[in-house]
Amino acid sequence: MNLRPLTFGLSVVPNAEGLAGTVDLVRRADALGLDVVGVQDHPYQRRYVDTLALLGHLLERTERISVFPDVANLPLRPPAVLAKHAATLDLLSGGRFELGLGAGGFWDAIAAMGGPRRTPGESVDALSEAIDVIRLAWSDERSVKHAGEHYRLEGYHPGPPPAHDIDIWLGAYKPRMLRLTGEKADGWVPSLMRGVTPADLGELDKAVTGAAEEAGRDPAAVRRVWNIPAPALDGADMAAQMTNWAERYGVDTFVLWPTEDNPIQQIERLAAARDTIGVRP
């Protein structure tokens, strides 16, 4: 079992309308001592501001909370440039940035914005390459090269390095993505969605664990970061529910998706549950 301390946070939508309220919500989460805030990344959505720009804005207006794209749309964000942006935000914030990555989806919208249209297999291959490219871009090497099918580096000079070793967390559900998570990633960030239960995620986690073991890695090295819509905890003893998921499924990071109805009250309830749990059971 992964015995790292439990951490808690929230995820927000980068809607241009209501940005002031989003900033207030994240500042309240920071004041409550929550650990992390994620921001969805759908650049083709006309109602949304740019996720990475918003993450920088939130870092400037908070003191301790870490941020991550939940998850970054790789087909529209070249990995070496994404690595540079991530390292810059990490430097400016003193080490408060982690990188959530996704293989992509909504291919019509991605193509409409000038991005590639990839098959499911191609998207996983590209993500695997991107992880290698990003880590090369964060290295202390004088010059790096990568000759892949989807991405190339030809004598790129990395730097400046991030303030800390940035984690790469993958949003994954399908078998190849789960294997890639176990083989290469620092974290797995699935979501409890309609029709997806905690038990379902527990079963998917077995694929992550198996892939990590086959790759010679400790499965506990992969952080389990669950996105949890607030309605999934409505009416429940939140502390007892999260303790159960930590014990049964190895979840170590709980990221709440607040609803528009009283989101500050929802994250205050999360902080109170965190204080009840105290330390990992």
N, C-alpha and C positions, 0 to 999 in steps of 0.2 A: 504493500500500500504506500502511496505517496504521502509522506509525513510533513511536507512543507506547511507553513502556517496558512490558515484560510484567509482569503482576501475577498473584498466585496466592492462592487461598483455599480455603474449604470451605463446604459447606452442611449444615445439621443439621435434624433433625425435632423439632418442639416437643412431644415426648411427655412427658406428666406423669410417667410412670415413668422413672426414670433421669436426671432433670434435673441432679442433682449431677454425674453423669458427663459430661453435655453441657457444663456450665460448665467442668469440668476440661479437656475437649477443646479448647474455645475458648480458654481461658487458655494452654494449651500452644501452640496456633497463634499466639497473640499473642507468646509468648516466642520462638517460632521466627522471628518477623518476617514471617509471612504477612500479606497485605494486606487481606483481606476475608472476612467470614463472612455467609452467607445463611441465612435461616430460612423454611421452607415456611409458607404461610398457608392453612389450611383451618379457619375458625372453627367450622364445623358438626361437626367431628370431635371426638367426646366425649372421646377420649383425649389431645387436644392442649390445652396452655395457649394463651393469647392470644399471637400472634406479636409484636405491637408491644410488649407488656409484657415479653416475654422479651428482645427486642432491647435495651430499656432496661436490663434486669438485666445483660445481657452487657456493655454499654458501661460500666456501673459497675464491673465486675470485670476490665476490660482497660485497656490503656494506649495502644495505637496502632492496633489493627486497626479497620477500618471495618465497618459492618454494613448489610444491606439485607434487606427482605422478598423472598423468592424464590418467587413474586411475590405482592404484596398482592391480596387478593380484592376487587376494586373494588365489585361489587354489594352487598357487606355493609359497605363502608367509604365513607361519603359523602366526596367529594373535598375539600371545604373543611375538614372535620374532620380528614381524613387529612393534609392539608397542614399543619395546625396541629400535629398530633402529630409529623410528620416534622421540622418546624422546631424544635420543642421539644427533641427528642432530639438534633438537630444542635447546637443551642446548648449543651445540657448536656454534650455530649461534645467540644466544640471542633471541630466539623466532621467527624464520623466517621459520617455517615448518608447513604446513597443510597437512592433509592426505586425498587424493582422493582414493576411494575404488570401485572396481568392482567385481561383482559376478563371472566373468570368462566367457570365450567363447573359440572357437577354441579347443574343447575338445580333438581332436586327437593329437594336438601339446602339450597340457598340459599333457596328458597321456604319450606321448613319452618322456617327461622330468621327469617322475616319479610322476606326480601329480594325483589327483583323477579324475575320470570321473563321473560327476554329471548330473542328470536330471535338467531341468530348475527349478522345484520345490525345489529340493535338494540344488541347488546353492543359491537360495534366503534364504532358511532356514539357510544355513551355513553362509551367509553374516550377517543375523540378529544375530546369535550367536557370530560371530566375533566382531561385534560392542560392544557387552556386554563384551567380553573377553578383548578387547583393552582398554576399559574404566576402567575395573578392574585393568589392568596392569599399567594404569596411575594414579591410586588412591593413597591415602596416607595410605591405610590399611596395617597393619602389615603382613597379610597373606590373600590370596584370593583363592576361590574355584569356579569352574564352571563345572557342569556335564551336558553336552549337547550331542546331537547325533553326532555332527561333531567335537567338540572341548572339551577338558577337561583341567581344572586347578586343581591341587591337592595340595593345600597349597603353592602356588607360592608366593614369597615375592616380591612385586612390588618395583620399584625404579631403579635409581633415577627418580624423576618426571620431566616432560618437563618444559621448561622455561615459557611457557604460556599454557593456555587451548587450546590445539590443536583441530581444527575443523575436523570433518569427513564429507567429501563431497562424495555423491554417484553418479556414472554414471548410470542413470536409464531411461528406456523407457516403459517397460511393466507394466501392472497394479499392480502386486504384488510388484515390485521394487519401483514403484512410491508411493505405500502405505507405504512401509518401509521407504522411504525417508521422508515422512511427519511425520511418527510416531517417528523416532529415529535420523535422520541425522541432521547435522548442515548446510548442503548445498546440492544443486542439481546441477550436472555438466553434462548437456546434450551437444550435438554437432549439429550444423547445417550441415547436411550431404546431399548427393545427394538424392533428393526426400523428404527431411525434411525441411519445411519452418518455419519461425518465428511463423506464425499462428498455425502450428502443435504443436510447443513447448508450445505455449500459451494454447492450449487445454490440453496438458499433464499436464501442471502446475496446472490445476484445480483439478486433482487427488491428487497432492501433498498437495495443500491447504486444500482439504476436509479431507484427512487423518490426517493432523496436527490438524484440528479443532476437529475431532472425538477423537483424543488422548488427548485433552485438552491443546494443544499447540497453541501459537500464530504463524500463518503461516509465519509472518514476521521474525520469528527466523530462518527460513531456507533460507540461502543465495542462490540466483539464479546466478549461474556461467555458462555463455554460452561460449562454444568453437565455434569460428566463422572463417571459412576458409577465407583467404584474398580475393579470387574471389567474395565472397558474398557481399563485399563492394566496388569492383572495379567500378569506374565511379560514385559512389554515394557520396553525401555529408555525410561523415562518421559521423560527429558530429550530424547532423540532424537524420540520421538513428538510431544511438545509443540512442539518446534522445527519439525517437519514441518508440523503444523497451523498454526502461526504463519506459516510461509512460504507455504503453499498457500492457506490460507483467511482469512488476516488476523486470526486469533484473537489478542486481546491480554490477555484475562483468563481464567484457568483456575480453575474452581471445582469442587473434588473433592467427590463424595458418598461419604463413607466408609461402609463396611459395619459391622455390629455387631462383627465379628471384628477385634480389634486396630486400632481406628480411630486411636489415637495413633501406632502404627507406620506407618500409611498416610500421615498428614500429615507425619510426619518424613521419609518417603521423598519426598514432594512437595517439602518444603523442601530436601532434598539435591539433587533434580533441578533446582530453581530455581538453586541455587548453581553447578551444572554449566553451566547455560545462560548465566548471568551477565547478558548484555545481549541485546537483541533481535537475531537474526541479520540 
